[in-house]
Amino acid sequence: MKIPVPYVNDDVRTRDFKYYIFDWDDNILHMPTKILMEHKGADGEWRPVELSTSSFALVRTDVEHYRPPASGGWKAAFRNFADPEKEDEPNFFLEDTMSALARVAAGERPSPSYSTFKKTLVEGRIFAIVTARGHAPGTIEKAVRLFIDYALTGLERATMMSNLRGYRSWLDKVEKFGTDAEELDYYLSMCRYCAVTYDGFRKLMDNDPIYREKLAAATTASRPELAKEFAIRDFVEHVFHTLQRKGGLDRSVAIGFSDDDKGNVASVTNYIRSELSRRFDGIKFVVYDTSDRSLLKGRKVCVSGQMNLPGF
Ligand SMILES: [Mg+2]
């Protein structure tokens, strides 16, 4: 096949710096994974109930009527959202990602940020996946690779590679490129995969003096939001330091965050306004609330920062 795009897309040099943080479930893909909770009936009895992630997002702060299983707690509630204990066991995340991608391929309407995620990959922009799941970063990266293999067309993958080489040539001064697989590895290693209930991520938070203190003071229900904050701060710092190192801070930088959970959207918006936008006052922050499935790309709820970029 003749590729009608430049092998090395030098046009990336004229681009603004736009990066995204994506929640995964119901934002990028509608995953079939269920959360195992207990629901309090009118008779006051707690009974097991399986919730989809979108239902869970609606009720998770309703502690009067919903709770994690009395035996096993949150770990039991999310046992289908973590990697299997043994390597030869099936990984639900990868299987559910495949079936979610298959449903989109068969014509089901994709989640609100599906097309933005796809565009981010094709353009070769750095991104972060920040999810309440409990997977190792390598598992999420594998799911991103499935997305690249199945949601992008051959032409889109070729365009992505030419953009990646364009960035390598511009920002890393690379003249001799690796194979496609090596360049893709390099790109995906620049991105962040944060499953905030993964043990390794929890340890990172525990080792941070500010968040150790914040976590100790937080209620159980607000901990996932705090963890998302921590992951977002980590990604913004990563982007900032990367650009600083590569001399790319001479143009506008914008970071978008999308999530279908209203609680996360509210707490992240508040966090950006009260802390991040002050610390990184040259960066424009945009938050998308994708809880309303009837809206194609969600609702833009917060804009902070000086720059006003077209198309954001
Ligand atoms: Mg979600």
py3Dmol code that shows the C-alpha trace and the ligand (Angstrom):
import py3Dmol

protein = """\
ATOM      1  CA  MET A   1       0.000   0.000   0.000  1.00  0.00           C
ATOM      2  CA  LYS A   2       1.283   3.439  -0.883  1.00  0.00           C
ATOM      3  CA  ILE A   3       1.109   5.694   2.132  1.00  0.00           C
ATOM      4  CA  PRO A   4      -0.219   9.106   1.106  1.00  0.00           C
ATOM      5  CA  VAL A   5       1.291  10.821   4.140  1.00  0.00           C
ATOM      6  CA  PRO A   6       4.909  11.814   4.728  1.00  0.00           C
ATOM      7  CA  TYR A   7       7.025   9.115   6.258  1.00  0.00           C
ATOM      8  CA  VAL A   8       8.285  11.697   8.740  1.00  0.00           C
ATOM      9  CA  ASN A   9       5.634  14.307   9.353  1.00  0.00           C
ATOM     10  CA  ASP A  10       7.646  17.472   9.961  1.00  0.00           C
ATOM     11  CA  ASP A  11       4.417  19.470  10.229  1.00  0.00           C
ATOM     12  CA  VAL A  12       4.193  18.445  13.879  1.00  0.00           C
ATOM     13  CA  ARG A  13       6.727  21.242  14.505  1.00  0.00           C
ATOM     14  CA  THR A  14       3.997  23.806  13.925  1.00  0.00           C
ATOM     15  CA  ARG A  15       1.551  22.206  16.338  1.00  0.00           C
ATOM     16  CA  ASP A  16       0.458  23.376  19.733  1.00  0.00           C
ATOM     17  CA  PHE A  17       1.048  21.079  22.696  1.00  0.00           C
ATOM     18  CA  LYS A  18      -2.219  19.462  23.548  1.00  0.00           C
ATOM     19  CA  TYR A  19      -2.356  16.478  25.880  1.00  0.00           C
ATOM     20  CA  TYR A  20      -5.140  14.449  27.381  1.00  0.00           C
ATOM     21  CA  ILE A  21      -5.933  12.528  30.513  1.00  0.00           C
ATOM     22  CA  PHE A  22      -8.616   9.921  29.961  1.00  0.00           C
ATOM     23  CA  ASP A  23     -10.714   7.903  32.319  1.00  0.00           C
ATOM     24  CA  TRP A  24     -11.209   4.481  30.667  1.00  0.00           C
ATOM     25  CA  ASP A  25     -14.598   2.969  31.599  1.00  0.00           C
ATOM     26  CA  ASP A  26     -17.573   4.625  29.862  1.00  0.00           C
ATOM     27  CA  ASN A  27     -15.299   7.421  28.683  1.00  0.00           C
ATOM     28  CA  ILE A  28     -13.114   5.615  26.121  1.00  0.00           C
ATOM     29  CA  LEU A  29     -15.000   2.307  26.064  1.00  0.00           C
ATOM     30  CA  HIS A  30     -18.186   0.868  27.534  1.00  0.00           C
ATOM     31  CA  MET A  31     -16.691  -2.125  29.320  1.00  0.00           C
ATOM     32  CA  PRO A  32     -18.898  -5.051  30.366  1.00  0.00           C
ATOM     33  CA  THR A  33     -17.045  -5.528  33.704  1.00  0.00           C
ATOM     34  CA  LYS A  34     -19.345  -5.558  36.755  1.00  0.00           C
ATOM     35  CA  ILE A  35     -18.787  -4.162  40.246  1.00  0.00           C
ATOM     36  CA  LEU A  36     -19.979  -6.426  43.059  1.00  0.00           C
ATOM     37  CA  MET A  37     -21.749  -4.294  45.676  1.00  0.00           C
ATOM     38  CA  GLU A  38     -24.464  -4.659  48.281  1.00  0.00           C
ATOM     39  CA  HIS A  39     -27.720  -2.742  48.169  1.00  0.00           C
ATOM     40  CA  LYS A  40     -29.961  -1.962  51.111  1.00  0.00           C
ATOM     41  CA  GLY A  41     -33.572  -2.756  50.347  1.00  0.00           C
ATOM     42  CA  ALA A  42     -36.689  -1.073  51.755  1.00  0.00           C
ATOM     43  CA  ASP A  43     -36.728  -3.797  54.435  1.00  0.00           C
ATOM     44  CA  GLY A  44     -33.296  -2.674  55.635  1.00  0.00           C
ATOM     45  CA  GLU A  45     -31.584  -5.880  54.400  1.00  0.00           C
ATOM     46  CA  TRP A  46     -28.304  -5.687  52.466  1.00  0.00           C
ATOM     47  CA  ARG A  47     -28.251  -7.883  49.352  1.00  0.00           C
ATOM     48  CA  PRO A  48     -25.574  -8.462  46.693  1.00  0.00           C
ATOM     49  CA  VAL A  49     -25.995  -6.487  43.486  1.00  0.00           C
ATOM     50  CA  GLU A  50     -23.868  -6.388  40.328  1.00  0.00           C
ATOM     51  CA  LEU A  51     -23.437  -2.885  38.951  1.00  0.00           C
ATOM     52  CA  SER A  52     -22.168  -1.696  35.611  1.00  0.00           C
ATOM     53  CA  THR A  53     -19.525   1.017  35.873  1.00  0.00           C
ATOM     54  CA  SER A  54     -21.982   3.642  34.641  1.00  0.00           C
ATOM     55  CA  SER A  55     -24.534   2.698  37.336  1.00  0.00           C
ATOM     56  CA  PHE A  56     -21.785   2.637  39.936  1.00  0.00           C
ATOM     57  CA  ALA A  57     -20.714   6.161  38.958  1.00  0.00           C
ATOM     58  CA  LEU A  58     -24.252   7.319  39.779  1.00  0.00           C
ATOM     59  CA  VAL A  59     -24.606   5.643  43.158  1.00  0.00           C
ATOM     60  CA  ARG A  60     -21.108   5.364  44.577  1.00  0.00           C
ATOM     61  CA  THR A  61     -21.503   8.276  46.983  1.00  0.00           C
ATOM     62  CA  ASP A  62     -24.900   6.989  48.158  1.00  0.00           C
ATOM     63  CA  VAL A  63     -23.425   5.197  51.190  1.00  0.00           C
ATOM     64  CA  GLU A  64     -26.843   4.816  52.768  1.00  0.00           C
ATOM     65  CA  HIS A  65     -28.009   2.371  50.107  1.00  0.00           C
ATOM     66  CA  TYR A  66     -24.833   0.971  48.571  1.00  0.00           C
ATOM     67  CA  ARG A  67     -21.779  -0.546  50.181  1.00  0.00           C
ATOM     68  CA  PRO A  68     -18.984  -2.912  49.212  1.00  0.00           C
ATOM     69  CA  PRO A  69     -19.499  -6.558  50.264  1.00  0.00           C
ATOM     70  CA  ALA A  70     -19.491  -6.936  54.049  1.00  0.00           C
ATOM     71  CA  SER A  71     -17.006  -9.746  53.537  1.00  0.00           C
ATOM     72  CA  GLY A  72     -14.009  -8.566  51.508  1.00  0.00           C
ATOM     73  CA  GLY A  73     -14.825  -4.846  51.289  1.00  0.00           C
ATOM     74  CA  TRP A  74     -13.696  -2.762  48.322  1.00  0.00           C
ATOM     75  CA  LYS A  75     -11.204  -5.367  47.205  1.00  0.00           C
ATOM     76  CA  ALA A  76     -14.067  -7.844  46.757  1.00  0.00           C
ATOM     77  CA  ALA A  77     -16.227  -5.209  45.048  1.00  0.00           C
ATOM     78  CA  PHE A  78     -13.568  -4.630  42.406  1.00  0.00           C
ATOM     79  CA  ARG A  79     -12.129  -8.097  42.074  1.00  0.00           C
ATOM     80  CA  ASN A  80     -13.000  -8.161  38.371  1.00  0.00           C
ATOM     81  CA  PHE A  81     -11.120  -4.869  37.924  1.00  0.00           C
ATOM     82  CA  ALA A  82      -7.722  -6.154  38.977  1.00  0.00           C
ATOM     83  CA  ASP A  83      -5.181  -8.383  37.268  1.00  0.00           C
ATOM     84  CA  PRO A  84      -5.474 -12.120  37.930  1.00  0.00           C
ATOM     85  CA  GLU A  85      -3.294 -13.488  40.702  1.00  0.00           C
ATOM     86  CA  LYS A  86      -1.650 -15.995  38.362  1.00  0.00           C
ATOM     87  CA  GLU A  87      -0.275 -15.054  34.974  1.00  0.00           C
ATOM     88  CA  ASP A  88      -1.875 -17.937  33.104  1.00  0.00           C
ATOM     89  CA  GLU A  89      -5.372 -16.887  34.194  1.00  0.00           C
ATOM     90  CA  PRO A  90      -7.422 -14.792  31.768  1.00  0.00           C
ATOM     91  CA  ASN A  91      -7.159 -11.044  32.216  1.00  0.00           C
ATOM     92  CA  PHE A  92     -10.699  -9.629  32.306  1.00  0.00           C
ATOM     93  CA  PHE A  93      -9.505  -6.157  31.381  1.00  0.00           C
ATOM     94  CA  LEU A  94      -7.988  -7.273  28.083  1.00  0.00           C
ATOM     95  CA  GLU A  95     -10.918  -9.561  27.306  1.00  0.00           C
ATOM     96  CA  ASP A  96     -13.467  -6.863  28.130  1.00  0.00           C
ATOM     97  CA  THR A  97     -11.506  -4.324  26.057  1.00  0.00           C
ATOM     98  CA  MET A  98     -11.663  -6.681  23.085  1.00  0.00           C
ATOM     99  CA  SER A  99     -15.385  -7.229  23.437  1.00  0.00           C
ATOM    100  CA  ALA A 100     -16.012  -3.477  23.869  1.00  0.00           C
ATOM    101  CA  LEU A 101     -13.970  -2.766  20.722  1.00  0.00           C
ATOM    102  CA  ALA A 102     -15.864  -5.496  18.857  1.00  0.00           C
ATOM    103  CA  ARG A 103     -19.191  -3.900  19.787  1.00  0.00           C
ATOM    104  CA  VAL A 104     -18.026  -0.525  18.440  1.00  0.00           C
ATOM    105  CA  ALA A 105     -16.790  -2.226  15.262  1.00  0.00           C
ATOM    106  CA  ALA A 106     -20.243  -3.810  14.923  1.00  0.00           C
ATOM    107  CA  GLY A 107     -21.867  -0.382  14.980  1.00  0.00           C
ATOM    108  CA  GLU A 108     -22.585   0.342  18.638  1.00  0.00           C
ATOM    109  CA  ARG A 109     -22.236   3.990  19.496  1.00  0.00           C
ATOM    110  CA  PRO A 110     -18.825   4.510  21.099  1.00  0.00           C
ATOM    111  CA  SER A 111     -18.196   6.194  24.454  1.00  0.00           C
ATOM    112  CA  PRO A 112     -17.893  10.008  24.446  1.00  0.00           C
ATOM    113  CA  SER A 113     -14.084  10.193  24.409  1.00  0.00           C
ATOM    114  CA  TYR A 114     -13.515   7.252  22.051  1.00  0.00           C
ATOM    115  CA  SER A 115     -12.893   9.464  19.030  1.00  0.00           C
ATOM    116  CA  THR A 116     -10.751  11.959  20.995  1.00  0.00           C
ATOM    117  CA  PHE A 117      -8.600   9.083  22.250  1.00  0.00           C
ATOM    118  CA  LYS A 118      -8.278   7.771  18.727  1.00  0.00           C
ATOM    119  CA  LYS A 119      -7.292  11.230  17.444  1.00  0.00           C
ATOM    120  CA  THR A 120      -4.760  11.600  20.283  1.00  0.00           C
ATOM    121  CA  LEU A 121      -3.098   8.339  19.232  1.00  0.00           C
ATOM    122  CA  VAL A 122      -3.131   9.153  15.519  1.00  0.00           C
ATOM    123  CA  GLU A 123      -1.591  12.557  16.229  1.00  0.00           C
ATOM    124  CA  GLY A 124       1.041  10.920  18.434  1.00  0.00           C
ATOM    125  CA  ARG A 125       0.284  13.094  21.456  1.00  0.00           C
ATOM    126  CA  ILE A 126       1.260  12.074  24.954  1.00  0.00           C
ATOM    127  CA  PHE A 127      -1.677  10.980  27.112  1.00  0.00           C
ATOM    128  CA  ALA A 128      -2.481   9.438  30.459  1.00  0.00           C
ATOM    129  CA  ILE A 129      -5.065   6.825  31.319  1.00  0.00           C
ATOM    130  CA  VAL A 130      -6.298   7.426  34.845  1.00  0.00           C
ATOM    131  CA  THR A 131      -8.766   4.840  36.070  1.00  0.00           C
ATOM    132  CA  ALA A 132     -10.176   3.613  39.373  1.00  0.00           C
ATOM    133  CA  ARG A 133      -9.241   0.078  38.272  1.00  0.00           C
ATOM    134  CA  GLY A 134      -6.514  -1.954  39.920  1.00  0.00           C
ATOM    135  CA  HIS A 135      -4.336  -3.107  37.026  1.00  0.00           C
ATOM    136  CA  ALA A 136      -0.609  -2.898  36.622  1.00  0.00           C
ATOM    137  CA  PRO A 137       0.505  -0.138  34.216  1.00  0.00           C
ATOM    138  CA  GLY A 138       1.664  -2.829  31.759  1.00  0.00           C
ATOM    139  CA  THR A 139      -1.861  -4.263  31.553  1.00  0.00           C
ATOM    140  CA  ILE A 140      -3.352  -0.889  30.645  1.00  0.00           C
ATOM    141  CA  GLU A 141      -0.628  -0.354  28.068  1.00  0.00           C
ATOM    142  CA  LYS A 142      -1.580  -3.719  26.542  1.00  0.00           C
ATOM    143  CA  ALA A 143      -5.194  -2.542  26.321  1.00  0.00           C
ATOM    144  CA  VAL A 144      -4.022   0.654  24.577  1.00  0.00           C
ATOM    145  CA  ARG A 145      -2.157  -1.534  22.089  1.00  0.00           C
ATOM    146  CA  LEU A 146      -5.371  -3.485  21.449  1.00  0.00           C
ATOM    147  CA  PHE A 147      -7.102  -0.168  20.822  1.00  0.00           C
ATOM    148  CA  ILE A 148      -4.376   0.823  18.337  1.00  0.00           C
ATOM    149  CA  ASP A 149      -4.638  -2.536  16.564  1.00  0.00           C
ATOM    150  CA  TYR A 150      -8.417  -2.682  16.357  1.00  0.00           C
ATOM    151  CA  ALA A 151      -9.821   0.875  16.473  1.00  0.00           C
ATOM    152  CA  LEU A 152      -7.330   2.499  14.083  1.00  0.00           C
ATOM    153  CA  THR A 153      -7.323   1.748  10.362  1.00  0.00           C
ATOM    154  CA  GLY A 154      -4.074   0.812   8.615  1.00  0.00           C
ATOM    155  CA  LEU A 155      -3.863   4.320   7.229  1.00  0.00           C
ATOM    156  CA  GLU A 156      -4.424   5.830  10.678  1.00  0.00           C
ATOM    157  CA  ARG A 157      -1.654   3.663  12.142  1.00  0.00           C
ATOM    158  CA  ALA A 158       0.682   4.761   9.329  1.00  0.00           C
ATOM    159  CA  THR A 159      -0.236   8.404  10.002  1.00  0.00           C
ATOM    160  CA  MET A 160       0.447   7.868  13.700  1.00  0.00           C
ATOM    161  CA  MET A 161       3.899   6.457  12.892  1.00  0.00           C
ATOM    162  CA  SER A 162       4.769   9.410  10.635  1.00  0.00           C
ATOM    163  CA  ASN A 163       3.706  11.807  13.399  1.00  0.00           C
ATOM    164  CA  LEU A 164       5.733   9.897  15.999  1.00  0.00           C
ATOM    165  CA  ARG A 165       8.812  10.115  13.780  1.00  0.00           C
ATOM    166  CA  GLY A 166       8.107  13.819  13.294  1.00  0.00           C
ATOM    167  CA  TYR A 167       8.197  14.382  17.065  1.00  0.00           C
ATOM    168  CA  ARG A 168      11.315  12.223  17.430  1.00  0.00           C
ATOM    169  CA  SER A 169      13.089  14.185  14.730  1.00  0.00           C
ATOM    170  CA  TRP A 170      12.000  17.556  16.152  1.00  0.00           C
ATOM    171  CA  LEU A 171      12.166  17.138  19.924  1.00  0.00           C
ATOM    172  CA  ASP A 172      14.711  14.297  20.269  1.00  0.00           C
ATOM    173  CA  LYS A 173      16.848  15.286  17.246  1.00  0.00           C
ATOM    174  CA  VAL A 174      16.680  11.673  16.041  1.00  0.00           C
ATOM    175  CA  GLU A 175      17.915  11.097  12.490  1.00  0.00           C
ATOM    176  CA  LYS A 176      17.920   7.338  12.309  1.00  0.00           C
ATOM    177  CA  PHE A 177      14.625   5.869  13.428  1.00  0.00           C
ATOM    178  CA  GLY A 178      13.979   2.521  15.008  1.00  0.00           C
ATOM    179  CA  THR A 179      11.516   0.019  13.601  1.00  0.00           C
ATOM    180  CA  ASP A 180       7.813   0.845  13.865  1.00  0.00           C
ATOM    181  CA  ALA A 181       7.588  -1.454  16.888  1.00  0.00           C
ATOM    182  CA  GLU A 182      10.494   0.319  18.601  1.00  0.00           C
ATOM    183  CA  GLU A 183       9.131   3.794  17.888  1.00  0.00           C
ATOM    184  CA  LEU A 184       5.702   2.727  19.160  1.00  0.00           C
ATOM    185  CA  ASP A 185       7.315   1.313  22.325  1.00  0.00           C
ATOM    186  CA  TYR A 186       9.092   4.634  22.852  1.00  0.00           C
ATOM    187  CA  TYR A 187       5.878   6.632  22.411  1.00  0.00           C
ATOM    188  CA  LEU A 188       3.849   4.407  24.733  1.00  0.00           C
ATOM    189  CA  SER A 189       6.625   4.600  27.327  1.00  0.00           C
ATOM    190  CA  MET A 190       6.154   8.389  27.392  1.00  0.00           C
ATOM    191  CA  CYS A 191       2.493   7.972  28.340  1.00  0.00           C
ATOM    192  CA  ARG A 192       1.138   7.231  31.789  1.00  0.00           C
ATOM    193  CA  TYR A 193      -1.110   4.352  32.878  1.00  0.00           C
ATOM    194  CA  CYS A 194      -2.510   4.911  36.342  1.00  0.00           C
ATOM    195  CA  ALA A 195      -4.921   2.464  37.885  1.00  0.00           C
ATOM    196  CA  VAL A 196      -5.410   4.135  41.208  1.00  0.00           C
ATOM    197  CA  THR A 197      -6.371   1.038  43.191  1.00  0.00           C
ATOM    198  CA  TYR A 198      -3.295  -0.878  42.002  1.00  0.00           C
ATOM    199  CA  ASP A 199      -0.966  -1.639  44.932  1.00  0.00           C
ATOM    200  CA  GLY A 200       2.053  -0.090  43.210  1.00  0.00           C
ATOM    201  CA  PHE A 201       0.118   3.138  42.693  1.00  0.00           C
ATOM    202  CA  ARG A 202      -1.031   3.164  46.322  1.00  0.00           C
ATOM    203  CA  LYS A 203       2.599   2.837  47.405  1.00  0.00           C
ATOM    204  CA  LEU A 204       3.528   5.824  45.238  1.00  0.00           C
ATOM    205  CA  MET A 205       0.843   7.864  46.988  1.00  0.00           C
ATOM    206  CA  ASP A 206       1.908   6.659  50.415  1.00  0.00           C
ATOM    207  CA  ASN A 207       5.459   7.781  49.676  1.00  0.00           C
ATOM    208  CA  ASP A 208       4.293  11.293  48.840  1.00  0.00           C
ATOM    209  CA  PRO A 209       4.162  13.374  52.049  1.00  0.00           C
ATOM    210  CA  ILE A 210       1.353  15.671  50.837  1.00  0.00           C
ATOM    211  CA  TYR A 211      -0.911  12.844  49.687  1.00  0.00           C
ATOM    212  CA  ARG A 212      -0.173  10.609  52.640  1.00  0.00           C
ATOM    213  CA  GLU A 213      -1.606  13.376  54.787  1.00  0.00           C
ATOM    214  CA  LYS A 214      -4.543  14.095  52.458  1.00  0.00           C
ATOM    215  CA  LEU A 215      -5.422  10.373  52.323  1.00  0.00           C
ATOM    216  CA  ALA A 216      -5.340  10.014  56.098  1.00  0.00           C
ATOM    217  CA  ALA A 217      -7.899  12.814  56.394  1.00  0.00           C
ATOM    218  CA  ALA A 218     -10.135  11.627  53.525  1.00  0.00           C
ATOM    219  CA  THR A 219     -13.355   9.629  53.736  1.00  0.00           C
ATOM    220  CA  THR A 220     -13.416   6.241  51.977  1.00  0.00           C
ATOM    221  CA  ALA A 221     -15.737   7.580  49.291  1.00  0.00           C
ATOM    222  CA  SER A 222     -13.471  10.503  48.457  1.00  0.00           C
ATOM    223  CA  ARG A 223     -10.267   8.431  48.215  1.00  0.00           C
ATOM    224  CA  PRO A 224     -10.641   7.488  44.541  1.00  0.00           C
ATOM    225  CA  GLU A 225     -11.014  11.193  43.736  1.00  0.00           C
ATOM    226  CA  LEU A 226      -7.872  12.031  45.699  1.00  0.00           C
ATOM    227  CA  ALA A 227      -6.024   9.283  43.899  1.00  0.00           C
ATOM    228  CA  LYS A 228      -7.143  10.697  40.564  1.00  0.00           C
ATOM    229  CA  GLU A 229      -5.849  14.101  41.656  1.00  0.00           C
ATOM    230  CA  PHE A 230      -2.497  12.562  42.473  1.00  0.00           C
ATOM    231  CA  ALA A 231      -2.327  10.826  39.079  1.00  0.00           C
ATOM    232  CA  ILE A 232      -3.229  14.054  37.306  1.00  0.00           C
ATOM    233  CA  ARG A 233      -0.586  16.027  39.167  1.00  0.00           C
ATOM    234  CA  ASP A 234       1.949  13.353  38.235  1.00  0.00           C
ATOM    235  CA  PHE A 235       1.031  13.571  34.551  1.00  0.00           C
ATOM    236  CA  VAL A 236       1.068  17.383  34.450  1.00  0.00           C
ATOM    237  CA  GLU A 237       4.504  17.365  36.094  1.00  0.00           C
ATOM    238  CA  HIS A 238       5.661  14.706  33.632  1.00  0.00           C
ATOM    239  CA  VAL A 239       4.478  16.784  30.644  1.00  0.00           C
ATOM    240  CA  PHE A 240       5.991  19.956  32.096  1.00  0.00           C
ATOM    241  CA  HIS A 241       9.386  18.368  32.783  1.00  0.00           C
ATOM    242  CA  THR A 242       9.457  16.598  29.424  1.00  0.00           C
ATOM    243  CA  LEU A 243       8.790  19.839  27.572  1.00  0.00           C
ATOM    244  CA  GLN A 244      11.274  21.691  29.743  1.00  0.00           C
ATOM    245  CA  ARG A 245      13.931  19.093  28.962  1.00  0.00           C
ATOM    246  CA  LYS A 246      13.192  19.168  25.268  1.00  0.00           C
ATOM    247  CA  GLY A 247      12.943  22.929  25.047  1.00  0.00           C
ATOM    248  CA  GLY A 248       9.302  22.896  24.006  1.00  0.00           C
ATOM    249  CA  LEU A 249       7.866  25.404  26.479  1.00  0.00           C
ATOM    250  CA  ASP A 250       7.908  28.237  23.964  1.00  0.00           C
ATOM    251  CA  ARG A 251       4.324  27.664  22.864  1.00  0.00           C
ATOM    252  CA  SER A 252       0.906  27.119  24.321  1.00  0.00           C
ATOM    253  CA  VAL A 253       0.358  23.984  26.351  1.00  0.00           C
ATOM    254  CA  ALA A 254      -3.105  22.635  27.052  1.00  0.00           C
ATOM    255  CA  ILE A 255      -4.146  19.598  29.052  1.00  0.00           C
ATOM    256  CA  GLY A 256      -7.601  18.101  28.820  1.00  0.00           C
ATOM    257  CA  PHE A 257      -9.221  15.741  31.315  1.00  0.00           C
ATOM    258  CA  SER A 258     -12.302  13.664  30.600  1.00  0.00           C
ATOM    259  CA  ASP A 259     -14.339  11.485  32.951  1.00  0.00           C
ATOM    260  CA  ASP A 260     -17.933  10.249  33.038  1.00  0.00           C
ATOM    261  CA  ASP A 261     -18.102  10.286  36.845  1.00  0.00           C
ATOM    262  CA  LYS A 262     -19.576  13.574  38.064  1.00  0.00           C
ATOM    263  CA  GLY A 263     -17.853  13.237  41.444  1.00  0.00           C
ATOM    264  CA  ASN A 264     -14.458  12.951  39.744  1.00  0.00           C
ATOM    265  CA  VAL A 265     -15.250  15.822  37.405  1.00  0.00           C
ATOM    266  CA  ALA A 266     -16.197  18.074  40.318  1.00  0.00           C
ATOM    267  CA  SER A 267     -13.185  17.196  42.446  1.00  0.00           C
ATOM    268  CA  VAL A 268     -10.708  17.438  39.555  1.00  0.00           C
ATOM    269  CA  THR A 269     -12.199  20.780  38.479  1.00  0.00           C
ATOM    270  CA  ASN A 270     -11.810  22.043  42.011  1.00  0.00           C
ATOM    271  CA  TYR A 271      -8.253  20.701  42.220  1.00  0.00           C
ATOM    272  CA  ILE A 272      -7.254  22.361  38.948  1.00  0.00           C
ATOM    273  CA  ARG A 273      -8.725  25.695  40.027  1.00  0.00           C
ATOM    274  CA  SER A 274      -7.318  25.684  43.540  1.00  0.00           C
ATOM    275  CA  GLU A 275      -3.884  24.149  42.963  1.00  0.00           C
ATOM    276  CA  LEU A 276      -2.755  23.114  39.486  1.00  0.00           C
ATOM    277  CA  SER A 277      -3.634  26.282  37.598  1.00  0.00           C
ATOM    278  CA  ARG A 278      -1.659  28.304  40.161  1.00  0.00           C
ATOM    279  CA  ARG A 279       1.379  26.065  40.014  1.00  0.00           C
ATOM    280  CA  PHE A 280       1.339  25.786  36.223  1.00  0.00           C
ATOM    281  CA  ASP A 281      -0.079  29.136  35.229  1.00  0.00           C
ATOM    282  CA  GLY A 282       1.105  28.872  31.617  1.00  0.00           C
ATOM    283  CA  ILE A 283      -0.888  25.701  31.035  1.00  0.00           C
ATOM    284  CA  LYS A 284      -4.477  25.778  29.914  1.00  0.00           C
ATOM    285  CA  PHE A 285      -6.663  23.138  31.595  1.00  0.00           C
ATOM    286  CA  VAL A 286      -9.912  21.869  30.157  1.00  0.00           C
ATOM    287  CA  VAL A 287     -12.259  19.393  31.842  1.00  0.00           C
ATOM    288  CA  TYR A 288     -14.896  17.366  30.004  1.00  0.00           C
ATOM    289  CA  ASP A 289     -17.850  15.870  31.841  1.00  0.00           C
ATOM    290  CA  THR A 290     -18.851  12.863  29.734  1.00  0.00           C
ATOM    291  CA  SER A 291     -21.591  11.583  32.057  1.00  0.00           C
ATOM    292  CA  ASP A 292     -24.374  12.488  29.626  1.00  0.00           C
ATOM    293  CA  ARG A 293     -24.315   9.802  26.948  1.00  0.00           C
ATOM    294  CA  SER A 294     -26.601  11.807  24.702  1.00  0.00           C
ATOM    295  CA  LEU A 295     -23.818  14.361  24.148  1.00  0.00           C
ATOM    296  CA  LEU A 296     -21.302  13.334  21.527  1.00  0.00           C
ATOM    297  CA  LYS A 297     -18.131  14.464  23.267  1.00  0.00           C
ATOM    298  CA  GLY A 298     -19.294  15.435  26.721  1.00  0.00           C
ATOM    299  CA  ARG A 299     -19.716  18.840  28.256  1.00  0.00           C
ATOM    300  CA  LYS A 300     -16.857  21.245  28.738  1.00  0.00           C
ATOM    301  CA  VAL A 301     -17.085  22.288  32.374  1.00  0.00           C
ATOM    302  CA  CYS A 302     -13.952  24.119  33.289  1.00  0.00           C
ATOM    303  CA  VAL A 303     -11.447  26.205  31.476  1.00  0.00           C
ATOM    304  CA  SER A 304      -8.501  27.636  33.264  1.00  0.00           C
ATOM    305  CA  GLY A 305      -5.315  29.276  32.074  1.00  0.00           C
ATOM    306  CA  GLN A 306      -4.364  32.111  29.797  1.00  0.00           C
ATOM    307  CA  MET A 307      -4.351  30.539  26.378  1.00  0.00           C
ATOM    308  CA  ASN A 308      -7.368  30.261  24.197  1.00  0.00           C
ATOM    309  CA  LEU A 309      -6.690  27.599  21.650  1.00  0.00           C
ATOM    310  CA  PRO A 310      -8.980  27.073  18.712  1.00  0.00           C
ATOM    311  CA  GLY A 311     -10.515  23.652  18.614  1.00  0.00           C
ATOM    312  CA  PHE A 312     -10.167  22.746  22.275  1.00  0.00           C
TER     313      PHE A 312
END
"""
ligand_1 = """\
1
MG
Mg -15.577 6.032 34.024
"""
view = py3Dmol.view(width=600, height=400)
view.addModel(protein, "pdb")
view.setStyle({"model": 0}, {"cartoon": {"style": "trace"}})
view.addModel(ligand_1, "xyz")
view.setStyle({"model": 1}, {"stick": {}})
view.zoomTo()
view.show()
